Structures are given as structure tokens and as C-alpha cells.
Amino acid sequence: QVQMAESGGGLVQAGGSLRLSCAASGRTSSRYVMGWFRQGPGKEREFVAVISWSGESTSYADSVKGRFTISRGNAKNTFYLQMNSLKPEDTAVYYCAAGWKYGTNWFEQRTYDYWGQGTQVTVSS
């Protein structure tokens, strides 16, 4: 079993920055990818960014490309999402997730077995 814990959400003005952290504990695997997803008010949960366990490969949703950066921390099981130039439409609950399944794409939610509880990010205009 793997436990996921996000932190770092909060309230920020448009144009500002936040950094989200995610710590994975338990029986992790170097096969896993670590993803960030978000769910805005009245919207379905959507893919934001993903990084391989090694940190060598990353991918982003078009809506955040060039503004958000996903990275792996020095602590092996810690990952970050640096969010710059935030917009009101970035307001959402952000979730980190871990997992891996053969034959699925990293941006698909079905790839992930383990999810955190989420952290609220609110961007004011």
C-alpha cells in the first residue's frame, strides 16, 4: 500500500506562484509515475502534469505548459509542482497520484492506483 500526501495549497493573486509538494510513503516502486491532477468547481478531474519516478521524463497539459514545472525532490519519494503565472482558471483542488499500468497513458487517471486527499488552490483575480 502507498500513501500520498499533498501540501502547499493556498490563496494567491493572479500572476502569483505556489509550490505544491507530494510525499509518497509505503511500498513504492521505481515503475511508478507521479502525476498531478486537478478538479475545478463544477468540472471533472483533469490531468495537469506527470513525472517518471527517476525524474527523467515529464509531460504537461497544454493549459499549464510553460507555467508549471513538475520535479522530483532530493528525498526519493517527494515530488513538487511549481506553479507560476497563476490564473483564476487554475483554481481547483489539486491531487497527486502514483501508479503504473501496462498499456495506459500517463495522462489517464486509470494509470494511477494511489491518490492523495487533495489540496485547495485558489487564485483571485
N, C-alpha and C positions, 0 to 999 in steps of 0.2 A: 504493500500500500504506500502511496505517496501523498503527502500533504503539501498543499500550496498556500502561500500566504502573501497577499499583496499589501503594500503600504505606499504612502506618498501622495495620495489624492488630496484635493482641497479646492478652494475657491481662488480663481485668478482672473485678472482682467484680460480682455482680448489683446493679443500681441505678447502676452507673457509666457513664462515657461514653468514647467513642472517636471519632476523626475519621479517615475514610479519604480518601485522595487518589487521583486518577486523572489521569495525563498522557497525552494523545494526541499523537503526532508522525507526520509524514509527510503524505500527501496527504489532509488532512481536508476536509470540505465543510460549508458552513453549512446544508445539508439534513439533516445527521445529527442524530439524537438520541443522548443519552448515558444508558445505563442501568446500574443496579446489580442484580446477581443474586446469589443465594447457594445453596450446596449444603451442607446439614447432613449429619451422619453417617447413612448408610443412607437418605437422602432424594434425591429428584430436585431438580435445579436449579430455583429458583423466582425469579420477579420480585420485586424489592424497591422500586425507585424509578426514575424516569426524568425527564430534563430536556431541553428543546429546546436546540439549540446557542446560541440567543440568550439562554437563561436565563429566558425569559418564561413558559414553560409547564412545569408539573411534575405528576407523578402518583405515587401511592404504593399499595403493597399495604395491605390493611386491617390486616394484622398489625403494621405498623410506623407506621401513620398516627398523628400526634401525638407520636411519639417520635423519628423520624428526619427529617432535613431534607437534601434534595439542593440543591446550589447550584453556581454557576459562579464560578470564581476570576477575579481581575483578569487573570491570564495567560489568553489566549483559549482555550487548549486544555487548561485544568486544571479539574477538577470535584471536588467534595467530597461526602462523605456523613457528616453529623454524626449520631452515634447516641447518644441519651440514654436513661436509664432502661432499660439493657440487662437482658435476661432470659437465663437459661440456654438457653432455646429459640432464642435468636439466634445460638448457637454454630454456625459454618459457615465455609466458605471463601467469601469474597466476591470477585466478579468484576465488573470494569467492562467495558462493551462500547459500541461505536459502530456506527452504520449507519442505513440508511433504505431502506424498500421501499414502493412504492406498493401500497396496499390491505391493509397489515398493521397490526396494533395495536401500540402502543409497548410493551405488556407481553409481547408474544410474542417468544420467542428468535429466531425466524426473521427478525425485523426487522433483526437485528444481523449484520454481516459480520466485525467485528474484536473480538477478546476478549483480555483480559489473562490473565496466568498465575494470578491469584488471590492473595488474602492471607487468612491464617487469623485468625479472631476467635474467642476462647474466653471464655465468660462463666461464671464459677464461682458456685455457689450458696452 
